[in-house]
Structures are given as structure tokens and as C-alpha cells.
Amino acid sequence: MNFIQQTTVKLSIGVNFAFFNIDVMKNMATVDLFAIGNALIDQEFKVSDEFLTEQNLQKGTMQLTDGDTQTQLYNNLKASQNYKGQASGGSAANTTVAFSALGTSAFYACRVGNDDLGKIYLDGLNEAGIKTSTKSISQGVTGTCMVLVSDDSERTMHTYLGITAELSDVQMDFEPLKTAKWLYIEGYLSTSDSARAAVKVARQIAKENGVKIALTLSDPAMVQYARTGLNELIADGVDLIFCNEQEAMMYTETDSVDAALAKLKLLSNDVVITLSAKGALVSNQEHHFQVAGRKVTAVDANGAGDAFAGAFLYALNAGNSLETAAQLAILISSEVVSKFGPRLNVAEYANLLETFKKDCA
């Protein structure tokens, strides 16, 4: 999901902030969040719109590819565009990093190859304080994603899934899920038969143990090309769904955010629709409100929606209101938008949280 905030908002003063409950929660569960998602190493480039057109890439979406085609694109990028660097990515992983870095515990279930990139990927998660399993490592090639950032900060992704395309329940240690507070599912898993089957197992375990389920639609391309898979991931409903306004209207086949919201509320207890510069819309059967965006100089939208979801879940997990969760999520995601790369440094999340708590005091 893209989340670019370019309007100004003054965070509400006097919001009751309940982050003191986190230590208690940690003692009650092995992890607070159990997330399932693709494991990808991002190679990020600043590109022109002309380059995207020349390469037949649909701006603002994710396109799956094979290894040889991606290698050819990578060579073209290196020859003519501006290389910004390498980073560990994956939508749900970015969300998990934000959630964990703000001060809670998390587990990430994924699949990487037994190669250098796989080691880099898992080491990065572990260094961020996220728990993983050796079950995630298998023979094969770790997935890579060419993240192409346009001058307007929009990101376009060209993804070779590698071994993560075969993510299954065999790579997952479900024990932490049994005592978690949240199960988080990324919509990109909709393209994989084995991943959808694994999510089905995870959903059942979550329901048996009173674990809430959150899901993100992830990308307009998933809605357009993998709707059946998304339907399978959502199944009989979730507790919280994240999407942007384009994804919301495409998935519900409506022509307005309000109409989309009405349909999404039949699938999820809480619905969060990010509205680009206008902020975010949050709704359930009892509450309905919009939180304004925050003025920033947008540099790179990659990972911003993921960070939004991570911060939002963190605040809910701490016992805060939906409005407080949305305000914190806007702050965190706007900082991600203002820099290159899908994540902030771990310390930056904590610093932003302290700033937010002071503003809410």
C-alpha cells in the first residue's frame, strides 16, 4: 500500500496513551505478533517515467517475473538509472519491523534460500529483535525485488520470488502463534497455492487460540490478478483489514470509498483505508472517522503503507484507541515516505514514539 502524507495535521493533545501496558503483555505471550509473508531483498533505483514505459512496467504496482528477465532489467537499470542501494524488504516483514521496533515482540514466518542473501535477510530481522525459525531456510534462491522509485515518490516493483514462491506450512513454526495477540497476513501471498494453504492452517490455529487476524490487500495488482487468492486469504472474515483507496474500490468493485467501505465492513470488524495525502479513514460498526495526513517532502513511498500497518497494530496491541493508532501510524509512515528505503533505522521508530507520547501528554 502506498501512503504519502502531504497535508498538515496537529496531533491531538490529551489522548490517553497506554503504552505502559506493553511489558505486561509481553509476559502473557511469547510474541505479540505472528506475521507471514514473502522474504525479499530489495534493490532500489530512482527511475524516470520514460524508463518505466520503455520497460512495459505499470507504474505503482508489483509485477512478478522470472530470474532471467529480472537480471536483464537489473542490467538496464544499472546502465541508465540511479542506484540507491540494497535493503531487506517484503511487505509483512516491513510491518513486523515497525511493530517490533516500537517496543513489542514479533515472529516472522517466511522462506529464504540457503544462500548469502538469505542469511542477510534473516540476520537483519534478528538484529531488529524479530524472532525467526531455522525452518525458514531451505535449498533454493532467495527472492529479490527491483524497487523503482519515480520522481513523484511512487514505487513500482519487479519481483522474482525465488524460493519464497514455494512458502508452505513446512517452513513455519506455529508454536509462537498459539500465544500471540495478532496474526498478520500480507496480500502478496495470494499468488501462491502453498502459501495460501499455509495461511489456512495459521488462521485455524489463530481462531482456536483467540488470536486476532489482520490482513492487507497489499497492491492493486493483487486485486486485479489474484482476486480469488485474496478471497481465500480473507476466507470467512478478519478482525482488521488494511488497504488504500484504489485497492478498496477495485476489490469491492465500487466507484467510491464510502461504497467500498460498506462492503469491506462485511468482511472485517475494523477497516483502515489509507487516503494518500488526505490521511486515513478508519471505520467499524461503532466508529467512523478520518485522520488527516502530515506534511512531508515525499521521497520514496516504498514500505510506507507497511509501516503504517505496523504502527497501527502496535498501538492497538498496547490498548490504545483506533484514533490514537491512526495518528501514530501516520507519523511513522510519513517518516518512511521522507527517506529512501522501506524501513527506518530501528532507533528512529523509538525516537518517533517518544515524540508522539510527548505530544499526546
C-alpha positions as CSV (number, residue, x, y, z in Angstrom):
1,M,0.0,0.0,0.0
2,N,1.2,3.5,-0.7
3,F,0.8,6.1,2.0
4,I,2.0,9.6,1.1
5,Q,1.1,12.3,3.5
6,Q,1.4,15.9,2.3
7,T,-1.1,17.8,4.4
8,T,-0.6,19.2,7.8
9,V,-2.1,17.8,11.0
10,K,-1.5,18.7,14.6
11,L,-1.6,15.5,16.7
12,S,-4.4,15.6,19.3
13,I,-3.4,16.7,22.8
14,G,-4.7,14.8,25.7
15,V,-5.0,11.4,24.0
16,N,-4.9,8.6,26.6
17,F,-1.8,6.7,25.7
18,A,-1.5,3.2,27.1
19,F,2.0,2.0,26.2
20,F,2.8,1.3,29.8
21,N,0.9,-2.0,29.3
22,I,3.4,-3.5,26.9
23,D,5.6,-5.1,29.5
24,V,2.6,-6.9,31.0
25,M,1.5,-8.0,27.6
26,K,5.0,-9.4,26.8
27,N,4.8,-11.6,29.9
28,M,1.4,-13.0,28.7
29,A,2.6,-14.1,25.2
30,T,5.7,-15.4,23.6
31,V,5.2,-12.9,20.9
32,D,2.6,-10.3,20.3
33,L,2.6,-10.5,16.5
34,F,2.9,-13.5,14.3
35,A,3.4,-12.4,10.7
36,I,3.5,-14.4,7.4
37,G,4.9,-13.0,4.3
38,N,7.4,-13.1,1.4
39,A,11.1,-12.7,2.1
40,L,12.7,-10.4,-0.5
41,I,15.9,-8.4,-0.8
42,D,15.1,-5.0,-2.4
43,Q,17.4,-3.4,-5.0
44,E,16.2,0.2,-5.1
45,F,16.6,2.6,-8.0
46,K,15.4,6.2,-8.8
47,V,13.9,6.0,-12.3
48,S,12.2,8.2,-14.8
49,D,8.6,7.6,-16.0
50,E,10.1,7.2,-19.5
51,F,12.1,4.2,-18.3
52,L,9.0,2.5,-16.9
53,T,7.2,3.0,-20.2
54,E,10.2,1.6,-22.1
55,Q,10.3,-1.5,-19.9
56,N,6.5,-2.0,-20.1
57,L,6.1,-1.7,-16.3
58,Q,2.8,-0.5,-14.9
59,K,3.6,2.4,-12.5
60,G,2.6,1.9,-8.9
61,T,2.1,-1.8,-9.0
62,M,4.0,-5.0,-8.4
63,Q,4.8,-7.3,-11.3
64,L,6.0,-10.9,-10.9
65,T,8.8,-12.1,-13.2
66,D,11.4,-14.9,-13.6
67,G,15.1,-14.7,-12.7
68,D,16.4,-14.2,-16.2
69,T,14.0,-11.3,-17.0
70,Q,14.8,-9.6,-13.7
71,T,18.5,-9.9,-14.4
72,Q,18.1,-8.2,-17.7
73,L,16.1,-5.4,-16.1
74,Y,18.7,-5.0,-13.4
75,N,21.4,-4.6,-16.0
76,N,19.3,-2.0,-17.8
77,L,18.8,-0.2,-14.6
78,K,22.4,-0.1,-13.6
79,A,23.3,1.2,-17.1
80,S,20.9,4.1,-17.2
81,Q,19.2,4.8,-13.8
82,N,20.2,5.9,-10.3
83,Y,21.0,3.0,-8.0
84,K,20.1,3.8,-4.4
85,G,21.1,0.6,-2.6
86,Q,20.1,-2.7,-1.2
87,A,17.7,-3.4,1.7
88,S,15.8,-6.3,3.2
89,G,12.1,-6.0,2.2
90,G,8.9,-7.9,1.9
91,S,5.6,-6.2,2.8
92,A,4.8,-8.1,6.0
93,A,8.4,-8.0,7.1
94,N,8.4,-4.2,6.9
95,T,5.3,-4.2,9.0
96,T,6.8,-6.6,11.5
97,V,10.0,-4.4,11.8
98,A,7.9,-1.3,12.6
99,F,5.8,-3.2,15.1
100,S,8.8,-4.7,16.9
101,A,11.0,-1.6,16.8
102,L,8.3,0.4,18.6
103,G,8.7,-1.9,21.6
104,T,6.9,-5.2,21.2
105,S,7.7,-8.8,20.3
106,A,7.2,-10.4,16.9
107,F,7.8,-13.6,14.9
108,Y,8.2,-13.7,11.1
109,A,7.4,-16.8,9.1
110,C,8.9,-16.8,5.7
111,R,11.1,-18.9,3.3
112,V,14.7,-18.0,2.2
113,G,17.3,-19.8,0.3
114,N,20.4,-21.3,1.9
115,D,22.5,-18.5,0.3
116,D,24.2,-15.2,1.2
117,L,21.0,-13.2,0.6
118,G,19.0,-15.5,2.8
119,K,21.5,-15.1,5.6
120,I,21.5,-11.3,5.2
121,Y,17.7,-11.3,5.3
122,L,17.2,-13.4,8.4
123,D,20.1,-11.7,10.2
124,G,18.5,-8.3,9.5
125,L,15.3,-9.4,11.1
126,N,17.0,-10.9,14.1
127,E,19.1,-7.7,14.6
128,A,15.8,-5.8,14.7
129,G,14.7,-8.0,17.5
130,I,12.3,-10.2,15.5
131,K,12.2,-13.9,16.1
132,T,12.5,-16.3,13.2
133,S,12.9,-20.1,12.7
134,T,15.6,-22.2,11.1
135,K,12.7,-23.9,9.3
136,S,12.6,-20.8,7.1
137,I,15.9,-21.8,5.4
138,S,15.8,-24.3,2.5
139,Q,17.6,-25.1,-0.7
140,G,16.9,-22.5,-3.4
141,V,17.4,-18.9,-4.3
142,T,16.3,-16.0,-2.0
143,G,13.8,-13.7,-3.7
144,T,14.7,-10.3,-5.0
145,C,12.7,-7.2,-5.9
146,M,13.6,-4.3,-8.1
147,V,12.0,-1.3,-6.4
148,L,11.8,1.6,-8.9
149,V,11.0,5.0,-7.4
150,S,9.7,7.7,-9.7
151,D,10.3,11.5,-9.2
152,D,6.8,11.7,-7.6
153,S,7.9,9.1,-5.0
154,E,5.7,6.4,-6.4
155,R,7.1,2.9,-6.3
156,T,6.9,0.3,-9.0
157,M,8.1,-3.2,-8.2
158,H,9.5,-6.0,-10.4
159,T,9.7,-9.2,-8.3
160,Y,11.4,-12.5,-8.6
161,L,10.0,-14.5,-5.7
162,G,12.6,-17.3,-5.9
163,I,12.1,-19.9,-3.2
164,T,9.6,-17.7,-1.3
165,A,7.1,-18.6,-4.1
166,E,7.0,-22.1,-2.5
167,L,6.4,-20.9,1.0
168,S,4.4,-23.5,2.9
169,D,3.5,-24.6,6.4
170,V,6.6,-26.8,6.4
171,Q,8.7,-23.6,6.8
172,M,6.6,-22.4,9.7
173,D,6.9,-22.9,13.5
174,F,3.3,-22.3,14.6
175,E,4.1,-22.5,18.4
176,P,4.5,-18.7,18.8
177,L,1.2,-18.2,17.1
178,K,-0.7,-20.1,19.7
179,T,0.0,-17.4,22.3
180,A,0.2,-14.3,20.1
181,K,-2.2,-11.4,20.1
182,W,-2.3,-10.9,16.3
183,L,-1.8,-12.9,13.1
184,Y,-0.8,-10.6,10.2
185,I,-1.1,-11.8,6.6
186,E,0.1,-10.0,3.5
187,G,-2.0,-10.0,0.4
188,Y,1.0,-10.8,-1.8
189,L,0.7,-14.4,-0.6
190,S,-2.5,-14.6,-2.8
191,T,-0.4,-15.7,-5.8
192,S,1.0,-18.9,-4.2
193,D,-1.0,-22.1,-3.7
194,S,1.2,-23.4,-1.0
195,A,1.3,-20.1,0.9
196,R,-2.5,-19.8,0.8
197,A,-2.7,-23.3,2.2
198,A,-0.3,-22.3,5.0
199,V,-2.4,-19.3,5.8
200,K,-5.4,-21.5,6.1
201,V,-3.6,-23.6,8.7
202,A,-2.5,-20.4,10.5
203,R,-6.0,-18.9,10.5
204,Q,-7.3,-22.1,12.1
205,I,-4.7,-22.0,14.8
206,A,-5.4,-18.4,15.4
207,K,-9.1,-19.0,15.8
208,E,-8.6,-21.9,18.2
209,N,-6.4,-19.7,20.4
210,G,-8.3,-16.4,20.3
211,V,-5.7,-14.7,18.2
212,K,-7.0,-11.7,16.2
213,I,-6.3,-11.7,12.4
214,A,-5.2,-8.7,10.4
215,L,-4.7,-8.7,6.6
216,T,-3.5,-6.2,4.0
217,L,-4.6,-6.2,0.3
218,S,-1.0,-5.2,-0.4
219,D,-1.2,-4.0,-4.0
220,P,-3.7,-3.1,-6.8
221,A,-2.1,-5.8,-8.9
222,M,-3.0,-8.4,-6.4
223,V,-6.6,-7.3,-6.6
224,Q,-6.6,-7.2,-10.3
225,Y,-4.8,-10.5,-11.0
226,A,-5.1,-12.6,-7.8
227,R,-8.6,-11.8,-6.5
228,T,-9.5,-15.5,-6.0
229,G,-6.4,-15.9,-3.9
230,L,-7.2,-12.8,-1.8
231,N,-10.7,-14.2,-1.2
232,E,-9.1,-17.4,0.0
233,L,-6.9,-15.5,2.4
234,I,-9.8,-13.4,3.8
235,A,-12.0,-16.6,3.9
236,D,-14.8,-16.0,6.4
237,G,-13.5,-12.6,7.5
238,V,-10.8,-11.0,9.6
239,D,-10.6,-8.6,12.5
240,L,-8.7,-5.8,10.7
241,I,-8.1,-5.1,7.1
242,F,-5.7,-2.5,5.6
243,C,-5.8,-1.2,2.1
244,N,-5.5,2.0,0.1
245,E,-8.4,3.7,-1.7
246,Q,-7.6,2.2,-5.1
247,E,-7.3,-1.3,-3.7
248,A,-10.5,-0.8,-1.7
249,M,-12.6,0.2,-4.7
250,M,-11.1,-2.3,-7.0
251,Y,-11.6,-5.2,-4.6
252,T,-15.2,-4.3,-3.8
253,E,-15.9,-3.3,-7.4
254,T,-17.3,0.1,-6.4
255,D,-16.7,3.6,-7.5
256,S,-16.4,5.4,-4.2
257,V,-14.5,5.0,-0.9
258,D,-17.8,5.1,1.1
259,A,-19.3,2.3,-1.0
260,A,-16.1,0.3,-0.8
261,L,-16.1,0.8,3.0
262,A,-19.6,-0.6,3.4
263,K,-18.7,-3.8,1.6
264,L,-15.3,-4.2,3.4
265,K,-17.1,-3.9,6.8
266,L,-18.9,-7.1,5.9
267,L,-15.5,-8.8,5.8
268,S,-13.7,-7.2,8.7
269,N,-14.6,-5.8,12.1
270,D,-12.3,-2.8,11.6
271,V,-11.4,-1.3,8.2
272,V,-8.5,1.1,7.6
273,I,-8.3,2.8,4.2
274,T,-5.3,5.0,3.6
275,L,-6.1,8.0,1.5
276,S,-2.7,9.3,0.2
277,A,-2.4,13.0,1.0
278,K,-5.7,13.0,2.8
279,G,-4.6,10.7,5.6
280,A,-6.6,7.6,6.6
281,L,-10.2,6.5,7.1
282,V,-11.0,4.2,10.0
283,S,-14.3,2.5,10.4
284,N,-16.2,-0.2,12.2
285,Q,-19.8,-0.7,13.4
286,E,-19.4,1.9,16.2
287,H,-16.8,4.4,14.9
288,H,-16.1,6.2,11.7
289,F,-13.6,8.9,11.3
290,Q,-10.8,10.3,9.1
291,V,-7.4,11.3,10.4
292,A,-5.6,13.9,8.3
293,G,-2.2,13.4,6.8
294,R,1.1,15.0,7.8
295,K,3.1,17.4,5.6
296,V,6.4,15.9,4.5
297,T,8.6,16.0,1.4
298,A,7.8,12.7,-0.2
299,V,10.9,10.9,-1.4
300,D,10.1,7.2,-1.6
301,A,6.6,5.6,-0.9
302,N,8.1,2.1,-0.7
303,G,7.2,0.5,2.6
304,A,5.2,3.4,3.9
305,G,1.9,1.5,3.9
306,D,3.7,-1.4,5.6
307,A,5.0,0.9,8.3
308,F,1.5,2.4,8.8
309,A,0.1,-1.1,9.5
310,G,2.9,-2.0,11.9
311,A,2.5,1.2,13.9
312,F,-1.3,0.9,13.9
313,L,-1.1,-2.7,15.2
314,Y,1.4,-1.7,17.8
315,A,-0.9,1.0,19.2
316,L,-3.9,-1.4,19.3
317,N,-1.8,-4.1,20.9
318,A,-0.9,-1.6,23.6
319,G,-4.6,-1.0,24.4
320,N,-4.9,2.4,22.6
321,S,-7.9,3.7,20.7
322,L,-8.3,3.4,16.9
323,E,-7.8,7.2,16.6
324,T,-4.5,7.1,18.5
325,A,-3.4,4.1,16.4
326,A,-4.1,6.0,13.2
327,Q,-2.3,9.1,14.4
328,L,0.8,7.2,15.4
329,A,0.7,5.2,12.1
330,I,0.6,8.5,10.1
331,L,3.6,9.8,12.0
332,I,5.7,6.7,11.4
333,S,4.7,6.1,7.8
334,S,5.3,9.8,6.9
335,E,8.8,9.5,8.1
336,V,9.3,6.4,5.9
337,V,8.0,8.3,2.9
338,S,10.5,11.1,3.5
339,K,13.5,8.8,3.1
340,F,14.8,6.1,0.6
341,G,14.2,2.5,1.6
342,P,11.2,0.6,3.1
343,R,12.3,0.9,6.7
344,L,13.7,3.4,9.2
345,N,16.6,2.6,11.4
346,V,15.4,0.7,14.5
347,A,16.2,3.5,16.8
348,E,14.2,6.0,14.7
349,Y,11.0,4.2,15.5
350,A,11.6,4.5,19.2
351,N,12.5,8.2,18.9
352,L,9.3,8.9,17.0
353,L,7.3,7.1,19.6
354,E,8.8,9.3,22.3
355,T,8.0,12.4,20.4
356,F,4.4,11.2,19.8
357,K,3.9,10.4,23.5
358,K,5.1,13.9,24.5
359,D,2.7,15.5,22.0
360,C,-0.1,13.4,23.5
361,A,0.7,14.2,27.1
